[in-house]
Amino acid sequence: MRIVLVGPPGAGKGTQATVLAETLSIPHISTGDLFRANISQGTELGRRAKAFMDAGDLVPDEITIGMAKDRMEQEDAAGGFLLDGFPRNVSQAEALDVMLKAGAMNLDAVLDLEVEEDEVVKRLAGRRTCRKDSSHIYHVDYRPSKVEGVCDIDGGELYVREDQTEEAVRNRLEVYHTQTEPIIDYYKAQGLVSTIPALGEVKDVTQRALDALKK
């Protein structure tokens, strides 16, 4: 299957993408992984992307599209893939259609993880990260530390990352609504979109997605 996963920040895309890709035995292709792999391997696209990133600029669509094309042409993606974070706008969605058509392929489904804005803010702005080890993550409501502001594992100070303040989260949501959300209408016109309520346990959201794919 060839699937696009879309949804606002904090909807759980990364978690669901990993579980769904493993369940369906297809590679999970995320924009973040594409950038990291190309930059660490020193590819031409990676070098070009890094130059923009180092300057604090957005990476142009053509570079992101190039990376995605290279990855989708790898052998393990021949039987399908799950795209997470790509396409991020209508221009990229149109480019993806062109790429797939050139390979006599098509998308099977677009899964839209739906969660209300206030819930997104609660999920992200409530996170606390350990200064000693950023892999130690807590949440003031869902996974609080035993001692407020102190990591259970190494005693490090827990803090709010700059990109997870309420203001930053709302800014990220605005970018999503402006740039990425229009691809949902783009794909609805092709009859590809299934809306998946993203509240509840991870396994329950996964099952909703799998049920939608069966249809």
C-alpha positions in Angstrom: 0.0 0.0 0.0 1.0 3.6 -0.6 -0.2 5.8 2.2 0.1 9.5 3.2 -0.3 10.3 6.9 -1.3 13.8 7.7 -2.4 15.7 10.8 -1.5 18.7 13.0 1.6 18.7 15.3 0.8 16.7 18.4 -1.7 14.4 16.6 0.6 11.4 17.1 1.8 11.0 13.5 5.2 9.7 14.3 3.9 7.0 16.7 1.1 5.9 14.4 3.4 5.9 11.3 5.9 3.6 13.1 3.2 1.2 14.2 1.2 1.2 10.9 4.3 0.7 8.8 5.4 -2.2 10.9 2.0 -3.8 10.8 1.7 -3.4 7.0 5.3 -4.4 6.4 6.1 -1.2 4.4 8.8 1.4 5.1 8.0 4.5 7.1 9.4 7.5 5.2 9.5 10.7 7.3 10.8 14.1 6.2 13.0 14.3 9.3 14.6 11.0 8.5 15.2 12.0 4.9 17.0 15.2 5.9 19.1 13.5 8.6 20.1 10.6 6.2 21.0 12.9 3.3 23.0 15.3 5.5 24.9 12.6 7.4 25.7 10.8 4.1 26.8 14.0 2.5 24.6 13.6 -0.6 24.3 16.5 -3.0 20.7 17.1 -1.9 21.9 16.9 1.8 24.6 19.5 1.2 22.1 21.8 -0.5 19.5 21.3 2.3 22.1 21.9 5.0 23.1 25.2 3.5 19.6 26.5 3.7 19.1 25.1 7.2 22.4 26.6 8.5 21.2 30.0 7.2 17.9 29.6 9.1 15.9 29.3 5.9 13.3 26.8 4.8 14.5 24.1 2.5 13.0 24.6 -0.9 10.3 22.1 -2.1 12.5 20.9 -5.0 15.1 19.6 -2.5 12.5 17.9 -0.3 10.8 16.4 -3.4 14.2 15.1 -4.7 15.0 13.4 -1.4 11.5 11.8 -1.3 11.8 10.6 -4.9 15.2 9.0 -4.2 13.9 7.2 -1.1 10.7 6.0 -2.8 12.8 4.5 -5.6 14.7 2.3 -3.2 14.1 -1.5 -3.3 12.3 -1.8 0.0 9.7 0.7 -1.1 8.7 -1.2 -4.3 5.7 -2.8 -2.6 4.5 0.4 -0.9 5.4 3.0 1.7 3.9 5.3 4.4 4.8 9.0 4.0 4.9 11.1 7.2 5.6 14.8 6.8 5.6 14.6 3.0 3.9 16.2 1.2 3.6 19.2 3.4 1.9 21.5 0.9 -0.2 21.3 -2.3 2.9 21.8 -4.6 4.6 18.8 -3.0 1.3 16.8 -3.3 1.2 17.6 -7.0 4.8 16.6 -7.4 4.1 13.3 -5.7 1.3 12.6 -8.1 3.6 13.2 -11.0 6.3 10.9 -9.5 3.8 8.1 -8.9 2.2 8.5 -12.3 5.6 8.3 -14.0 6.1 4.9 -12.2 2.6 3.7 -13.1 1.7 3.9 -9.4 -0.9 5.7 -7.4 -1.7 6.4 -3.7 -4.1 4.0 -2.0 -5.1 6.2 1.0 -4.6 9.4 2.9 -5.1 9.1 6.6 -6.0 12.4 8.3 -5.4 12.2 12.1 -8.0 14.6 13.6 -7.5 16.2 16.9 -8.9 19.5 18.3 -6.6 22.5 18.6 -7.0 22.8 22.3 -6.0 19.2 22.8 -2.9 19.7 20.6 -1.9 22.6 22.8 -2.5 20.6 25.9 -0.4 17.7 24.6 2.6 19.7 23.4 2.7 22.6 25.9 2.4 20.1 28.8 5.6 18.3 27.8 8.6 18.6 30.0 12.1 17.5 28.9 15.1 16.6 31.0 18.1 18.9 30.6 20.5 16.0 31.2 19.0 13.6 28.7 16.4 14.8 26.2 15.1 11.3 25.7 13.5 11.6 29.2 10.2 13.2 28.5 7.3 13.8 30.9 3.9 15.5 30.7 2.3 17.5 33.5 -1.0 15.6 33.1 -0.4 12.3 31.3 3.1 11.4 32.7 4.1 13.6 35.6 7.4 13.2 37.3 7.4 12.0 40.9 8.9 15.3 42.0 7.7 18.4 40.1 10.4 19.7 37.8 12.8 16.9 38.5 13.6 13.9 36.2 12.8 10.5 37.9 15.7 8.8 36.2 18.7 11.1 36.6 17.5 14.1 38.7 17.9 16.5 35.9 15.9 19.7 35.7 12.7 19.4 33.6 12.0 22.3 31.3 9.7 23.5 28.5 11.4 23.4 25.1 11.2 26.6 23.1 9.1 25.0 20.4 6.7 23.6 22.9 5.6 26.8 24.7 1.9 27.5 24.2 2.7 30.4 21.9 5.1 28.3 19.8 2.6 25.5 19.5 -0.1 27.8 18.3 2.3 29.3 15.8 3.1 25.8 14.5 -0.6 25.1 14.2 -1.1 28.3 12.2 1.6 27.1 9.8 -0.1 23.7 9.5 -3.5 25.3 8.8 -2.0 27.6 6.2 0.5 25.3 4.4 -0.4 21.6 5.0 -4.1 21.4 5.7 -5.0 22.4 2.1 -3.6 19.0 0.9 -6.5 17.3 2.7 -9.0 19.0 0.3 -6.6 18.3 -2.6 -6.8 14.5 -1.7 -10.5 14.6 -0.9 -11.1 15.6 -4.5 -9.4 12.3 -5.4 -11.5 10.3 -3.0 -8.5 9.2 -0.9 -9.1 10.8 2.5 -10.1 8.9 5.6 -10.5 11.0 8.8 -9.2 9.2 11.9 -10.1 10.5 15.4 -6.8 10.7 17.1 -7.9 10.7 20.7 -7.5 7.7 23.0 -5.0 4.9 23.4 -2.4 4.5 20.7 -3.7 1.0 19.9 -7.2 2.2 19.5 -6.2 5.0 17.0 -4.1 2.4 15.1 -7.1 0.1 14.9 -9.3 2.9 13.5 -6.6 3.6 10.9 -6.4 -0.1 9.9 -10.2 -0.4 9.7 -10.3 2.6 7.4 -7.6 1.1 5.1 -9.6 -2.2 4.9 -12.5 -0.1 3.5 
